[in-house]
Amino acid sequence: MPEKRFPIQDGLTIPWSLAEIAYVMYQRLYGSGQSLEELAKRGGFGVTELAVLLAGRKPGRDKCSDEMLGKAIRQLVDMEVTEALMEEKK
């Protein structure tokens, strides 16, 4: 069964497990007042917010660099490929 998806503002979705990684940094910065499920219900992370969180930085304070965005894209691609390979093995 495919992994649960997490919404990204602008209509994209990512593997839930990648959102969990970003959420660890989100919790460090903002606490756990909103669960990951609640964030998903309100539309998820923004694209640059996700990239900055995955880089371990603070959205709004640290600008999203090409390096941060590249890292986020690599993580997403790696997870998507891994998920596809796992599905093929079933």
MARBA-3410 file (N, C-alpha, C, O; in Angstrom, 1 decimal):
90
0.8,-1.2,0.0,0.0,0.0,0.0,0.9,1.2,0.0,1.8,1.3,0.8 ~ 0.6,2.2,-0.9,1.4,3.4,-0.9,1.4,4.2,0.4,0.4,4.2,1.2 ~ 2.5,4.9,0.7,2.6,5.7,1.9,1.6,6.8,1.9,1.2,7.4,0.9 ~ 1.1,7.2,3.1,0.2,8.3,3.3,0.9,9.6,2.8,2.1,9.7,2.9 ~ 0.2,10.5,2.2,0.7,11.7,1.6,0.4,12.9,2.5,-0.6,13.0,3.2
1.3,13.9,2.5,1.2,15.1,3.2,1.1,16.3,2.2,1.9,16.4,1.3 ~ 0.1,17.2,2.4,-0.1,18.3,1.4,1.0,19.4,1.6,1.5,19.7,2.7 ~ 1.4,19.9,0.5,2.2,21.1,0.4,1.4,22.2,-0.2,0.7,21.9,-1.2 ~ 1.4,23.4,0.3,0.7,24.4,-0.3,1.1,24.6,-1.7,2.2,24.3,-2.1 ~ 0.1,24.9,-2.6,0.3,25.0,-4.0,-0.2,23.7,-4.7,0.0,23.5,-5.9
-0.8,22.8,-3.9,-1.4,21.6,-4.5,-0.5,20.4,-4.6,-0.9,19.4,-5.2 ~ 0.7,20.4,-4.1,1.6,19.3,-4.2,1.4,18.4,-2.9,0.8,18.8,-2.0 ~ 1.9,17.1,-3.0,2.0,16.3,-1.8,3.3,15.6,-1.8,4.0,15.5,-2.8 ~ 3.7,15.2,-0.6,5.0,14.5,-0.3,4.7,13.3,0.5,3.7,13.2,1.2 ~ 5.7,12.4,0.6,5.5,11.3,1.5,5.3,11.8,2.9,6.0,12.7,3.4
4.4,11.2,3.7,4.2,11.6,5.1,5.5,11.5,5.9,5.8,12.4,6.7 ~ 6.3,10.5,5.6,7.6,10.3,6.3,8.5,11.5,6.1,9.3,11.9,7.1 ~ 8.5,12.2,5.0,9.3,13.4,4.8,8.8,14.5,5.6,9.5,15.3,6.1 ~ 7.5,14.6,5.7,6.8,15.7,6.5,7.2,15.5,8.0,7.4,16.4,8.7 ~ 7.3,14.2,8.4,7.6,13.9,9.8,9.1,14.4,10.1,9.3,14.9,11.2
10.0,14.3,9.1,11.3,14.8,9.3,11.3,16.3,9.5,11.9,16.9,10.4 ~ 10.6,17.0,8.6,10.5,18.5,8.7,9.8,18.9,10.0,10.1,19.9,10.6 ~ 8.8,18.1,10.4,8.0,18.4,11.6,8.9,18.4,12.9,8.6,19.1,13.9 ~ 9.9,17.6,12.9,10.9,17.6,14.1,11.5,19.0,14.3,11.5,19.4,15.4 ~ 11.9,19.6,13.2,12.4,21.0,13.3,11.3,21.9,13.6,11.5,22.9,14.4
10.2,21.8,13.0,9.0,22.6,13.3,8.7,22.6,14.8,8.5,23.7,15.4 ~ 8.7,21.4,15.4,8.4,21.3,16.9,9.5,22.0,17.7,9.2,22.7,18.7 ~ 10.8,21.9,17.3,11.8,22.6,18.0,11.6,24.1,18.0,11.9,24.8,19.0 ~ 11.2,24.6,16.9,11.0,26.1,16.8,9.7,26.6,17.4,9.7,27.6,18.0 ~ 8.6,25.8,17.2,7.3,26.4,17.5,6.5,25.5,18.6,5.4,25.9,18.9
7.1,24.4,19.0,6.4,23.6,20.0,5.5,22.6,19.3,5.5,22.5,18.0 ~ 4.7,21.9,20.0,3.8,20.9,19.5,2.3,21.3,19.6,1.5,20.4,19.7 ~ 2.1,22.6,19.6,0.7,23.1,19.7,-0.1,22.6,18.5,-1.4,22.4,18.7 ~ 0.5,22.4,17.3,-0.2,21.9,16.2,0.4,20.5,15.8,1.6,20.5,15.6 ~ -0.4,19.5,15.8,0.2,18.2,15.4,0.4,18.2,13.8,0.0,19.1,13.1
1.1,17.2,13.4,1.4,17.1,11.9,0.1,16.9,11.2,-0.1,17.5,10.1 ~ -0.9,16.2,11.8,-2.2,16.0,11.2,-2.9,17.3,11.1,-3.6,17.6,10.1 ~ -2.8,18.2,12.1,-3.5,19.5,12.1,-2.9,20.4,11.0,-3.6,21.1,10.3 ~ -1.5,20.3,10.9,-0.9,21.1,9.9,-1.3,20.6,8.5,-1.5,21.5,7.6 ~ -1.5,19.3,8.3,-2.0,18.8,7.0,-3.4,19.3,6.7,-3.7,19.7,5.6
-4.3,19.4,7.7,-5.6,19.9,7.5,-5.7,21.3,7.1,-6.6,21.7,6.4 ~ -4.7,22.1,7.6,-4.7,23.5,7.2,-3.9,23.8,5.9,-3.8,25.0,5.6 ~ -3.5,22.8,5.3,-2.9,22.9,4.0,-1.4,22.6,3.9,-0.8,22.6,2.8 ~ -0.8,22.2,5.0,0.6,21.7,5.0,1.6,22.8,5.0,1.2,24.0,5.3 ~ 2.8,22.5,4.8,3.9,23.5,4.7,3.9,24.1,3.4,3.5,23.6,2.4
4.5,25.3,3.3,4.8,26.0,2.0,6.0,25.3,1.5,6.8,24.6,2.2 ~ 6.3,25.4,0.2,7.4,24.8,-0.5,8.7,25.2,0.1,9.6,24.4,0.5 ~ 8.9,26.6,0.2,10.2,27.0,0.8,10.3,26.8,2.3,11.3,26.5,2.8 ~ 9.1,26.8,3.0,9.1,26.5,4.4,9.6,25.1,4.6,10.4,24.8,5.5 ~ 9.1,24.1,3.8,9.6,22.7,3.9,11.1,22.6,3.7,11.8,22.0,4.4
11.6,23.3,2.6,13.0,23.2,2.3,13.9,23.8,3.5,14.9,23.2,3.8 ~ 13.4,24.9,4.1,14.2,25.5,5.2,14.1,24.6,6.4,15.1,24.4,7.1 ~ 13.0,24.0,6.7,12.8,23.1,7.8,13.7,21.9,7.7,14.4,21.4,8.6 ~ 13.7,21.3,6.4,14.5,20.1,6.2,16.0,20.5,6.3,16.8,19.6,6.6 ~ 16.4,21.7,6.1,17.8,22.1,6.3,18.1,22.4,7.7,19.3,22.7,8.0
17.1,22.3,8.6,17.4,22.6,10.0,17.4,24.0,10.3,18.1,24.4,11.3 ~ 16.8,24.9,9.5,16.8,26.3,9.7,15.4,26.8,10.1,14.5,26.0,10.1 ~ 15.3,28.1,10.4,14.1,28.7,10.8,13.4,29.5,9.7,14.0,30.4,9.1 ~ 12.2,29.0,9.2,11.5,29.8,8.2,11.3,31.2,8.6,11.0,31.5,9.8 ~ 11.4,32.1,7.7,11.2,33.5,8.0,12.4,34.3,8.4,12.6,35.4,8.1
13.3,33.6,9.1,14.6,34.2,9.5,15.7,33.8,8.4,16.4,34.7,8.0 ~ 15.7,32.6,8.1,16.7,32.1,7.1,16.1,32.0,5.7,15.0,31.3,5.6 ~ 16.7,32.6,4.8,16.1,32.6,3.4,16.4,31.2,2.8,17.4,30.5,3.1 ~ 15.5,30.7,2.0,15.7,29.5,1.3,16.7,29.6,0.2,16.5,30.3,-0.8 ~ 17.8,28.9,0.3,18.9,29.0,-0.7,18.7,27.9,-1.7,17.9,26.9,-1.5
19.4,28.0,-2.8,19.3,26.9,-3.8,19.8,25.6,-3.2,19.3,24.5,-3.5 ~ 20.8,25.7,-2.3,21.3,24.5,-1.6,20.2,23.8,-0.8,20.1,22.6,-0.8 ~ 19.5,24.6,0.0,18.4,24.1,0.8,17.3,23.4,0.0,16.9,22.3,0.2 ~ 16.9,24.1,-1.1,15.9,23.6,-2.0,16.4,22.3,-2.7,15.6,21.4,-2.8 ~ 17.6,22.3,-3.1,18.2,21.1,-3.7,18.2,19.9,-2.7,17.9,18.8,-3.1
18.5,20.2,-1.5,18.5,19.1,-0.5,17.1,18.5,-0.3,16.9,17.3,-0.2 ~ 16.2,19.4,-0.2,14.8,19.0,0.0,14.3,18.2,-1.2,13.6,17.1,-1.0 ~ 14.7,18.6,-2.4,14.3,17.9,-3.6,14.9,16.5,-3.6,14.3,15.5,-4.0 ~ 16.2,16.4,-3.3,16.9,15.1,-3.2,16.2,14.2,-2.2,16.1,13.0,-2.5 ~ 15.9,14.7,-1.1,15.2,13.8,-0.1,13.9,13.3,-0.6,13.5,12.2,-0.4
13.1,14.2,-1.2,11.8,13.8,-1.8,12.0,12.8,-2.9,11.3,11.8,-2.9 ~ 12.9,13.0,-3.8,13.2,12.0,-4.9,13.6,10.7,-4.3,13.1,9.6,-4.7 ~ 14.5,10.7,-3.3,15.0,9.4,-2.7,13.8,8.7,-2.1,13.7,7.5,-2.2 ~ 13.0,9.4,-1.4,11.8,8.7,-0.7,10.8,8.2,-1.8,10.3,7.1,-1.6 ~ 10.6,9.0,-2.8,9.7,8.5,-3.8,10.2,7.3,-4.6,9.4,6.3,-4.8
11.5,7.2,-4.8,12.1,6.1,-5.5,12.0,4.9,-4.6,11.7,3.8,-5.0 ~ 12.4,5.1,-3.3,12.3,4.0,-2.4,10.9,3.4,-2.3,10.7,2.2,-2.2 ~ 9.9,4.3,-2.2,8.5,3.9,-2.1,8.1,3.1,-3.3,7.5,2.0,-3.2 ~ 8.5,3.5,-4.5,8.2,2.8,-5.8,8.9,1.4,-5.8,8.2,0.5,-6.2 ~ 10.1,1.3,-5.4,10.8,0.0,-5.3,10.1,-0.9,-4.4,10.0,-2.1,-4.6
9.7,-0.4,-3.2,9.0,-1.3,-2.2,7.7,-1.8,-2.8,7.3,-2.9,-2.6 ~ 7.0,-0.9,-3.5,5.7,-1.3,-4.1,5.9,-2.4,-5.2,5.1,-3.3,-5.3 ~ 7.0,-2.3,-5.9,7.3,-3.3,-7.0,7.6,-4.7,-6.4,7.3,-5.7,-7.0 ~ 8.2,-4.7,-5.2,8.6,-6.0,-4.5,7.4,-6.7,-4.0,7.4,-7.9,-3.7 ~ 6.2,-6.0,-3.9,5.0,-6.6,-3.3,4.4,-7.5,-4.3,3.3,-8.1,-4.0
END
